Amino acid sequence: MPLIINGQTIDESTIEQEFSNIKAQFESMSGSFSCCERDDEFRGYARENVAARFLLMQEAVKGEIQIDEARIDAGIDELSEQHGGMDMLRIAYDVEEGEDDSVIRKDVTDRLKVEAYVQQLTDALAEPSDEDLSDYHKANIETYTTPKKVRASHILKAITQVEEKEETFELMMRLRDELLSGASIEALAKEHSDRVKEIEEAEEVDPDAGDGIDLGFFGKDEMMEEFATIAFSMAVGEVSPVFLTHYGYHLLTVTEIQSPEPIPFADIQDEVKAHFLEDRRESLIQHRVAELKEDAEIEYVEEVYEEDEALLTPDSEDD
């Protein structure tokens, strides 16, 4: 279903490319390999994104914005690098061998004009005051908060042979009973933990290895998922269940917890300003696109293929 915006036809392939980008981004963020049930939703987003981009492009192109030839050359080089070379870029733009690159050059020029047009809109805005930034910091304080961290000590028993798995698990269960009865995890780790033995037997001292027992403070995204899930569900002093990772069986106790705390505005003022300006820029673009849509003629055209036309046209012999 191609778009026609103010008389300009946007090919279906442009929308499909945007759809593919949106779907790939969602699947990457969610860790899902397929979300076909949301394809209609993603295509809706794709049409909206493409419509917004072309409305801004039309506005920019009809203005008096001029782009330096050297900047256009640099833009083509950047695009070529992203696609893996000019040959791949020509394939992406359906440019046949021997043809000139005018199609690519025009597209890059138009996109650079859009960037310049948006920059003109942004430059017209007043510089944010310290009060503006402080208010933004307060309104988005969840973004400017230190992550929760825990500190833990652990015992690790590796499994070198499948036959050892049950025996190792039974040992770890006995060690857990001892911990629950008040035994010291440091003492048990020194006697049983393979990580401690590995550090003690290393030919060279690793200054980052520690003693193999105390893991120090770590965030949830700094450990493997199964380890972090256990650690971040525990209270200080609690003994974990025996659990398995690809390293082997683990036992741990949480020794300290650092709760999230707001980061003072004065410490991150430059970061807050960058976020504020980016949010304001996006809001400005959305507002301008909405204004352009009010005066634009936008229509979606259903394509009729030859086989469909054959079905719709009665056979003359049946008349």
N, C-alpha and C positions, 0 to 999 in steps of 0.2 A: 504494500500500500504506500506508493510514493507521496511525497508532500509537494504542494504548490504554495509558495509563499510570495505574495505580491507579484504573481506571474512567473516566478522562477521555480522550475521543477527540480526538486532534490531527489535524486535516484534512490530507489529502495536499497541499493547496496550500501549507501551512506548510513542509512538507519540500521541496517543489519550489522555493520561494523561497529556502530555505537552500542547496539544491543549486546554484541559479543564482548565488548570491553566491560560493560556494566555487569554482565553475568560472570565473567571471569574474575572481576574484582570482588564480587559478592562471595563467590565460591572460595577465593583465596582467604578472605577475611573470616569466613565461617568455618573453614576447614572441610566444607562439603564438596564432593566431586560432581554432584548433579542436583539441580533444583528446578527441574523442568516444569514443576507445578506452578512456578512463578514466572514463566516465560512471558505470559501476557502482561504481567505487571512490569517486567523489565523492558518490554517493547514500548510500553507507554512512557516509561522514563526516557527511553532512547528517542522517541519522537519529540518529547518536550525539550530534551537537550539539543537535538539537531535544530529544532525550530528556533530556540533561543540564540544558538550560534549564528544561524543564517540571518536572523533579524539584526543582530549586532553587526554582522559583516556587511549587510546591505547599507546600514546606516554609516558605517565607516568608509565604505567604498565611494559613496556619493559625496562624501565630504572632501575637504581639501588637504587631507593627510597625505604626505609624501614620504616614501620610505627610500632611504639611501640604497643604491645598488649593492654596495659592499655588505650592507646588513642583510639584504635578500640572499646574496651569495652565502653568507654565514648561516642563514636560516636553512638553506638547502643542504649545506654541509652537515648541520646538526640533525636534520631529518634523515639524511643518508646514513649517518652513523647509527641512528636509532633502528634503522631497517637492515643494517648489516651491509651497507654499500649501495652505490648508485644503481647497480643492476637490480638489486632487490627492490629498491625504491621505485624504479621504472615499472617493475612487475606490479607493485602495489597500486600504482596509478594507471595501470593498463596501457603503458606507453610502449609501442612496438619498437623493435630494434631498428635503428636508422632514423627514427623520428626525432624531432627536437624535443627539448624538455620544457616547452612553453606552458604546458598544462600544469606541471609541477611548480614552475616559477610563478604562475598566476595564483595558484592556491597558497603558496608560501607568502606571497605579497599580500593577499587578502587577509590572511591570518595575522600578519604583522600589523596591518592597518587596524584590525580589531584590537590587538594589544595596545596600540598607540591611542586608539579612541577611548578605550577603558582607562588608560593611564591619564588621559586628559580629564575625564570625569573625576578620577580620584584626586588629581592634583588640585582640582577646584575646591576640595573640601578643606575645612580649617584644620590646623594642627591640633591634636587632642591635648587637653590640659591635664595637669597632674591629677586634678579631681576626677576628670573623665576616666583616666586609667585606674585610679584607686577604686572608683565605683565598679568598673568592669572586673577588677580583681576580686572584689567582694561578691559580685553577682555570680562569678564562676569559680568560687573558692575550691570546689571539688577538683578542679583541674590543677590548682596550685596547692596541693596537699601532698606531703610525703607519703609514700606507700607504707603499708603495714609491713613490718619485718619481724622475724622470729630468730631466736638463737637456739640451737639444738646440739645435743651430743648423741652419738649413735654407735651402734655395733653392726659390723658387716661381716657376713659369712658368705663367701663365694661358693658357687656350685660348679666344680670342674667336671663331674661325671653325673649322669642321670641317676645312677645307683645311689649317689650320696644325698639326693634331694630329701627323701623322707627322714633320713638320719639327721641331716642338718636342721631340718624344720623342728624335729623333736628337741635338739639341743637348744635352739633359739627359744622354744617354748619354756624350757627349764630355766634359761637365763631370764626370761620375762617374769617368771614366778619369783625368782630371786630379787629382781628389781622391785616388784610389787611388795616384797617382804622387807624392803629397805636397803638392799645391797647397793653399793656404789657403781654407777655405770662406768666410771673411769677405771675402777679395778677390774670389772668384768671385761671391759673392752681390751685392756692391756693383756689379759690372759687369752681372750678368744677372738678378737676382731682381726680379720685378715687385712684390713686397711692399715691397722697399727703395725702389723708384722711387715707389710709391704714397705712402709716408710722406714722402719728400723733396719731392714735388709737392703735398702737402696744404696748403690755405690756412691751416688752424689746426693747431697742434701738439697732438697727443694724447699726454698724459704716460704713458698706459698702453701706447702702441704700441711703445716701445723703438726699436731700430734696424732691426727687421724681419728680423733674422738670429738673434740669441740669443732663444730662447723662454723662458728661465728654467726654473725647476723646475715640473713639473706632474704631477698624478696621472693614473692611467689613465682615470678618468671625467671628466677635464677637457678632453679632446680628442675629436674625432670618432673613431669606432671604428677605421676603417682606418688613421688616422694613429697612434693609440695602440698598435695591434697591432704595427706596425713598430717604433716607438720602444722599446716595452717588451720586445722580443725581441733587442735589440742590446746589445753590450758597449761600454764606453767606447772612443772612438776609431774605432769601426767605421763604415764608410760604407754607407748603406742602398741597396737597389736603387731604381731610378726607379719611383715608384708614383703612381697617379692617384686624386684625389678630385674632388668637384664644383668645387673651387677651381682645379684644374689639376694639372700634374705637380710632384712634390716630390722633393727629395733632402735627406737629413739625416744628421748625425752626432751621436752622443750624447757630450756632454762631461763629464757627471758623473752619478753614481747615488747616491741616498739610500736606503739599505737600511731596511727596517722596524725600528722600535725600540719596546720596551715603554714605555708611558707610566707614569711613577711614580704609585703609589697616592695619594700626598699631593696630586698635581695634579688628580685627578679623583674625589676621595672622594665628593662629592655625587652625581655621575653613577653611580658604583658602587653607592651606597646605593639610588638609585632603581631600578636594574636588579635588585638583590638583593630589594627589597621586591616588585617586580612578579613575579619568578620565584617567590617564596615564596607570593604571593597565588594565582598560577595552580596551584601545587602543592597548596595548601590546598583550592581549589575542586575539583580533580580527586579528591583524597582524600575530600572530603565527598560528591561525586557517587557515588563507588564505594561508600561506606557506604549511601547511599540506595538504590542499585540492588540491594543485597543483600536489602533488605526490600520492594522494590517488585514490583508485578505489571506486567510490560511485555510486550505482545504486538503482533505485526504482523498486520494483517488483510488478506487478499486481497479486493479488491472484485470482485463479480460483476455485470457489466453485463447489461442486458436482452437484448442479442443473444447473450451467452454463455449465459444461462438458456434461451433458445430452443433452442440447440444441445444443451443438457444434458437438456431435457425431451422425451421421445419423443412423436411425433405420435400422438394417440389413434386415428387411422384406421389406423396401421400396427400396432396391437396385435393 
